[in-house]
């Protein structure tokens, strides 16, 4: 089937395009781009007043499948991603069993091929069982389809193990995605260590827990000449460390999440467990440093760290509830409202951080751009549409989202994957 998208504002940071154009999609590819394309039997989408962006890519998603399908499945996670405007997601390895073998990677890809409406890219674990001791067979996992490596949620505490992982990653030209936490410092903490942890009587996680591991792993990456991506930056000091490393031309990139940008540790006065995540919500000063890092180009990527849990798991005392929040279906509207509409960053910069840059970092050569021959993965945005976040409308199985009831301006309205409509809001009609 051919799909013709007409009259949209095409923004593609990779080619510095920002103009009204038509796009013709066929056989999963973009086959034509110009001001007026004659319709030759194609299905038509009128994109007047809409922005057409290269498909959004979330580098940090937990799908829970295999092993914890009561929280999320590959099918439901992909539906949530499509509704949230994401055409591709990279799923973390903390499944049951852990994605540390060819069999698990192939299972994820097989299920995605059968059930997913977006592209699924498995991230395999750095060490077997995410235990931080014995390295996985990275070459075999890459051959099976792994796109990167991470012990996400379980930092590689042993420096020599991390050093060897980075050296192998260099040889294999793959990426290490790094959860930076010194667990000896964070201990049994459940929120940011500081004024509010003392006020609320909760055990704290110091910012130094993140800073120390960011510094260590950047040093190791520099020595190995390997690529490293710092997941979910949360503290001012870590932003500064990444900034200095980039000045030295270390191959480091970094991401931030909506919750670390738009919430802070003072919010926890409600003891709402949907505000419990790792890294924890930090101070207002830390959140401001993250925004400055985005503006200065220190931060490369916007991600969700989508971490679904069941209501029963989150319906516990703050100390006992698991870390993590649902994020796929709210992130884009949060970024559009709080960053773009407030003119903190430009729309082009936003698209670069959520599409073009993730594609480059993950080595997805035909994604993150709009040009003839590229994959027909597109996200269409309505910058003027106002929404109120309602967790009961989520496609995801989980509801553990702290932004319930927030009124936001701007949303994804059509998600196209491989030339097919994966999601379309009820207000958008195609012909």
N, C-alpha and C positions, 0 to 999 in steps of 0.2 A: 504493500500500500504506500502510495505517495502522500506526504503531508506538506501542505503549503501554509506557512505562517506569514501573514501579511501585516504591513504597517506598524511593526513594532520598533521600539528604540533599541537597537542592538548595541550592547556594550561588551567589548572584548579587550581586556587589558593586554593580552598577548600581542595584538596587532594595533593597539591604540585606536580601535574603532569606537565611535560613539555617534551613530546616525540612524535615521529611519530607513529600514531595509526590509526586503522580503527574504525568506529562507525556504528552500525546497529540500525536503528530506526524502530519501529513498533507500531502501535496503540497508537501513541502519546508519547511513552516512549523510552528511550535508553535501548535496550535489550542486547547489547553485545559491548564490548570494548577490542580489542587486536591488535596485530601487523598485522595479516593477517586473514581476515574474508572471508570465501568462499561465493561467491555470489550464493544465492538460489532464483533467480527470482526477486531480488530487483532492483529498479532504482538506478543507480550509479552516484555519483558525485566524480570526480577526484579532490581532494583538494591538489594536489602537489603544493608546494610553497605557500600554504595558511595556515593561523593560524585558528584553530577551538577553539572558546571560548564559555563558557556558555552564553546563550542569554543575551544581554544587557538590562538593566532595567533603565528607566528614571523616577525618583521619582517626577518630577515637570513639568507637562504639562497642558496647558490650551486648551481644545478642543472646547469651546464656544457652545457646543450642550448639552442641549436645549437652544434656544432663540436667538443665534447670528450665525446662520448657514451661513450667508453671509461671515463670517470670516474663519470658519472652521467647519467641521462636524466630527462626530465619524468616518465615513468612510474615509474621506480625511486625517484626522489626523493619522489614523492607517496606511494608505498607506505611508504617510511621515515618520512615525516611522519605518516601515519596510525597506524603502529605506535607512534610516539613520542607520540601523543596530540594532534597538531596537525591542525586542520580547515582551516586556511588558512596559506599561506606566501607571503611576498613574495620574489621571486627577483631577485638582483642582475644588473647588465647586462654583467658581464665574460665574455661568451660570445664565440664565434668564428663569425660576425662579432659585434661589440659591438652591444648593443641600443640603437642610436642612431637608428633609423629606423622608420617605420611598418611596413615589411615584416617586421622581426624581431619587433616587439611582436605583430603579428598572427599570426606563425608560432607564438610561444609560447602564445598564447591558443588557437589552433586545435589544437595538439598537446595542450594541457591539456584541452580540451573532449572530445577523443577518447580520451585515455589516462590522465588523472589521476583519482585517487580522492579528492583534496582540492581545495580552491579554490586556484588559482594566480593571483597578482597580480604582473604584471611591473613592475619598477623600471627605468626607462630611464636612460641616461647623461646627465650634465649637459653634457658636451662631446663633440664628434664623435670617435669612436675612443678615448674616455677619455684624450685627449692634453692636455687642459687649456687648449686654445687657443680653438676656435670653439664657441659654444653650439649645442646641438641645437635643433630646432624643437619646443619644449616643447608648444605648443598642439596641433600635429599629433599628437604622441606621446600626449598626454592623450586626444585624440579616438580614437586607435587602441586605447586601453585601459591606458596606463601609469598607475600609481597614485602614483608618486613619482619622484624623480630623485636619482642618486648616481653619482659616479665611483669607487665603492668599490674600494679597493686602489690607486687612483691619485689622490692628493689634488690638488685644484685649486690649484696653486702660485701662480698669478697672482691677486693680490688684486682687481684690477679685473674680471677674468673672474668671480670668485666674487661680487663685488658685483652685477654685472649679472644673474647667475643668480638671486640672491636677490630682486632687484627684479622680475624676470619671474615668479618663483614667487609673489610677493605678488600680482601682477596676476591670475595664473591660479588663485590659491587652492590651490596645490599645496605639496608638502613636499620640502625638500632633506634627504637623509640623508647625513651628513658623515663621511667617513674622514679623521680629523685626524692628519696627519703632515707634518712638515717634512723632506722627503727629503734636503735639504742636511745636516741634522743626523744623520738615521738612516743615511745613506750605504749602506755595504755591511754594516751590522750584521745579526746573526742572532739575538741574544738581548738581554735587558735589560742595559744598561750598569751595572756596579756590581761589588761584591766577587766575585760568582760568575762574571761574564764574564772577569775577570782570572784567577780561580782555574782556570777550565776552558780558558782560552786561546782564547776565541771573541770575535769582534768585537761590540761593544755598540751598542745603540740607546738613547739617553738618554731619560728621561721628558720632558725639555724639548721633544723633538720633537713630542710630543702636546700638551703644555700650550700651546705657542706658537700652534698652529693652532686649538685650541679657543677660545683667547682672541680670535684674529683673527676667526674666523668668527662668534662670538657678537657681537662689535662690529659686524660688517657686517650681521648679521641684525637687530640692534637698530635700526640706521640705516634699513634697508629695511622695518622692521616686518613681516618675513617669519618664517615658521615654519622652524625648523631642528632636526633630530634628530641628536644626537651618537652615532655608532655605537661599539660596543665600547669604552667607557671602560676604562682600565687603570691610571691613575696617580692618586695622592692629590691632586696639584696640580690636575689637570683636574676632579676632583670638586668641589674648592673653587671653581673658576672657574664651574662650572655652578650651584653653590649661590648664589653672589653674583649671578649673572645672573637667577636665578629671583626673588630678593628684589627686583630692579629691574623685574620683570614682563616680562622678555624672553621671547619665545615659543620657548623652548628646552626640548627633552625629551632624555632620554638612556637608553641601554641598557647592560647588562652581560651577560657570558657566563659559563657554568659554569666554564670553564677559568681565567678570570682571578680568579674567586672562590675556587676550591678547590685551585688549584695555584700554585706560585711558582717563581722562577728557581733555587732550590736544587735542584729536581727534575732539572735538566738534567745532573747528574753522570753520568747513564746515557748521555748523548748520543743518546737515543731521539728520532728525527726526528718522531715523533708529538707531541712537546712543542714543536715549532717552529711558531709562528704569528705573525701581525702584526695588531695590536700583540703584542709578545712577552709571555711570562709575566713579571710584575714581582715586586717584593719582597713579603715577608709583610706589611709595613706598608702597601703599596699595596692588597693584597687586603683587609686589615682596613678600610681607608678606603672601599673599594667596598661592603662589607657595611654600614658605618655610613651610607653614602649611600642604601642601600636602606631602612634603618630610618628615616631622617629624611625620606624622600620626595624626595630629590634625584634619585635614579635612578627612572625611570618604568617601564622595560620590562626583562623577562628575554628574551634572544634566544640563538640558538645560534651564528651565524656558521658554519653548516654548510658546510665547504669540502672536498669529496671529492677524493682523488687516487688514482692507481693504486699498487699495491705497488712496482712498479719505480721510480716517481718518488720515493717515500719511502725506498727502500732504497739511499740514497746517504750520503755523509758529511754531517754536520750543516750545514756551510757550503753544500753544493750542493743539498740537498733543498728542495722548494718549501715556502712557508708554508701553513698551514691544516690543520684537523682535521675529521673527521666528527663531527656532533653531534646530529642529529635524534632518534636513538633512545635517547639516554642522558640528555638534558637534564632532562626532567621528573622522573625518579627521583632524579637528583642534587639538584635543587632541593628535592624533598620530603624527602629524607633529611637534607641538610646545612643547609637553612634552616627548613623547617616542623617536622620532627620534633625538631630541636634547639631549637625555640622562638625562633629568631632573628627570624622574622616569623610572622604568623598565616597560616592556610590561606586566609582571605579576602584578605589582602594579596597572597599568592602568585598567586591566581587573578586578582586585579585586574591584576597586573603582566604576566601572560602571556596575558590575554584582553581584559579590559575596556579597559585603557589602550592597547594596540596598535590595537584597533578604533577608538577615539576619535582617535588620532593619525593613522591612515591614512584616516579618514573613512568607515569601513565601518558605516553607520548601522544595519543590521539584524543586526550580529554583535556578539559580546562581551557579550551579555545574554540573559537567559531571561525572556521575556514573550510573551504571546499576540501573534502577528503577526511575531515575530522569526524569522530563518532557523533551521531546525532543525539547527544545528551544535552538537554537544555532546561533551564529553569526560568519561568516567566513570572515576573513580579508585578504586583499592583502596589505602587508606593503610597497611594492615597487611601486604600481600604483600611478601615479601623476594625480591630477585633478585640474581644475580651477573652482571655484564656480560660478555657473550660475543660478540665481534665476528663470530664465524662464524655467528651467528643473524641478522645484520642483513639487512634488506630492501634497504638501500642497496648499490650496487655496490662502494663503498669500505669499507676496514677501518681507516683511519688515525685511530684513536681512542685517546687516552692513558689511558682509564679501564678498560681491559681487566682483568677479575678483581675489580673493586671490588664489595663486597657492600653493597646499598642497601635501604632500607625504603620502600615506596610505589611505585606504578607506574600508568600508564594501562592500562585493561583493555578499554575499548570506545571507539571513535571513530565518531561519527555525523556524516555530512556531507549536508546537504540531506534529512534524514529517512531516509537509508539508512546501513546499517552498513558503514563503510569498513574497519574493523579490529575484531576481537574475539579476545581471548586464548583459548587452548584451555580455560581453567578456567571460562569464562563461557558459559553455555548460555542460548539464547532459546527461547521456545515459539511 
